Amino acid sequence: MGRLAVKRWLAIVVASGVLAAAGFARWTPPRRAGDLYPRPDALEYEASARSLRDGTGYSIPIAGRRYAPRYPPGFPALLVPFLAVRDSGPGSGIVAVLATALLGIALAMLAAWAAS
């Protein structure tokens, strides 16, 4: 195995370790996600993502009525595909948050590796 192959293998092992450590450090079970702060924001994003997924428009259902969210639809739109695949109730969006965070870390490591 040449020197370049060893460096590449070592970089992959280190990157995998960083991603695993980050995932472990930031993992929050969906059942506990409702207790995360800022509470109204997290619930509003997820509720509006469910409305988009269900085809009822960009709104938040409260006591049988629909209200306009306070925030733009970007992050809820990002949650829609995750909730379409697996929605186990309130807090399910936290899995999408972790997945996108790990993707961001991986892309940053790839960019740093490409720049070096």
C-alpha positions in Angstrom: 0.0 0.0 0.0 1.5 3.3 -1.1 1.8 6.4 1.0 -1.0 8.2 -0.8 -3.4 5.2 -0.2 -2.5 5.1 3.5 -3.3 8.9 3.8 -6.6 8.5 1.9 -7.6 5.5 4.1 -6.6 7.4 7.3 -8.6 10.4 6.1 -11.7 8.2 5.6 -11.3 6.6 9.0 -10.9 10.0 10.7 -13.9 11.5 8.8 -16.0 8.5 9.7 -15.0 8.9 13.4 -15.9 12.6 13.3 -19.3 11.9 11.8 -20.0 9.1 14.3 -18.9 11.3 17.2 -21.1 14.2 16.0 -24.1 12.0 15.5 -23.7 10.5 18.9 -23.2 13.9 20.6 -26.3 15.4 18.9 -28.7 12.5 18.9 -32.0 13.3 20.5 -34.7 10.6 20.4 -37.9 12.0 18.7 -39.9 11.4 21.9 -37.7 13.9 23.7 -37.6 16.5 20.9 -40.7 18.2 22.1 -38.7 19.4 25.1 -36.0 21.1 23.0 -35.8 24.9 23.0 -37.0 27.1 21.5 -40.1 25.1 22.0 -42.7 27.1 19.9 -40.3 27.3 17.0 -39.5 23.6 16.8 -43.2 22.7 17.0 -44.2 25.3 14.5 -41.7 24.1 11.9 -42.8 20.5 12.2 -46.6 21.3 12.2 -46.2 23.5 9.1 -44.1 20.7 7.4 -46.9 18.3 8.1 -49.5 20.7 6.6 -47.3 21.0 3.4 -46.9 17.2 3.3 -50.7 16.6 3.7 -51.5 19.2 1.0 -53.4 21.5 3.3 -51.1 24.5 2.5 -48.5 26.3 4.5 -50.3 26.6 7.8 -50.3 25.5 11.4 -53.4 23.7 12.8 -54.4 25.0 16.2 -57.6 23.9 17.9 -59.2 23.0 14.6 -58.3 26.2 12.8 -55.4 27.0 10.5 -53.1 29.9 11.0 -50.2 31.3 9.0 -46.7 30.4 10.4 -44.4 33.1 11.6 -41.5 31.8 9.6 -40.7 31.3 5.9 -41.3 27.9 4.4 -37.7 26.9 3.7 -37.0 24.7 6.7 -40.4 23.1 6.8 -40.1 22.3 3.1 -36.8 20.5 3.9 -38.6 18.4 6.5 -41.4 17.3 4.2 -39.5 14.4 2.5 -38.3 13.1 5.8 -41.8 13.2 7.3 -43.3 11.6 4.2 -40.9 8.6 4.7 -41.2 8.3 8.4 -43.5 10.3 10.7 -43.9 8.8 14.1 -45.6 11.9 15.6 -44.3 15.0 17.4 -40.5 15.2 17.4 -40.0 13.2 14.2 -38.4 16.2 12.5 -35.4 15.9 14.8 -34.1 13.0 12.7 -34.1 15.3 9.6 -32.2 17.9 11.6 -29.5 15.4 12.6 -29.3 14.1 9.1 -28.8 17.5 7.5 -26.3 18.5 10.2 -24.2 15.3 9.5 -24.5 16.0 5.8 -23.2 19.6 6.4 -20.3 18.2 8.4 -19.5 15.7 5.7 -19.6 18.3 2.9 -17.4 20.7 4.9 -14.8 17.8 5.4 -15.0 17.0 1.6 -14.4 20.7 0.8 -11.5 20.9 3.1 -10.0 17.7 1.7 -10.5 19.0 -1.9 -8.9 22.3 -1.0 -5.8 20.7 0.5 
